[in-house]
């Protein structure tokens, strides 16, 4: 029994001595043993599938939804809302065309720039566009770059749900 008590009192001192001899973690070279594991959930830690705005190549979820150039674009039920755009993870839908994300240049929660492959009215084309969200999330600015791009950005307002 006496030996067990002696062992119990010596154990904390032994562990403390070992810890003092070890290299600080930040000074150790990164090896497979010291690298942090990459989580399949994008690092959010719960093992769940990452949300849409964390998947490479997808338009961030904060930009999804219906956006109108004028209020009537959001309320028209006659199909004449030519200033309405619908944004989802894969692309953007205009009045008579659909653009699907092709090559991503910038992807952040409130900003997304990519080249889109468009189809509509029997034609195909590409367009380099950037989508930027206002701080309060109510407005979206769409800017185009390259040949045949719009000269000025367009500002859309989020349509009510």
Helices and strands as residue ranges (DSSP letters): H 2-21, G 25-27, G 52-54, G 61-63, E 65-68, H 71-75, E 84-87, E 91-93, E 98-108, E 111-120, E 123-133, E 139-145, E 154-158
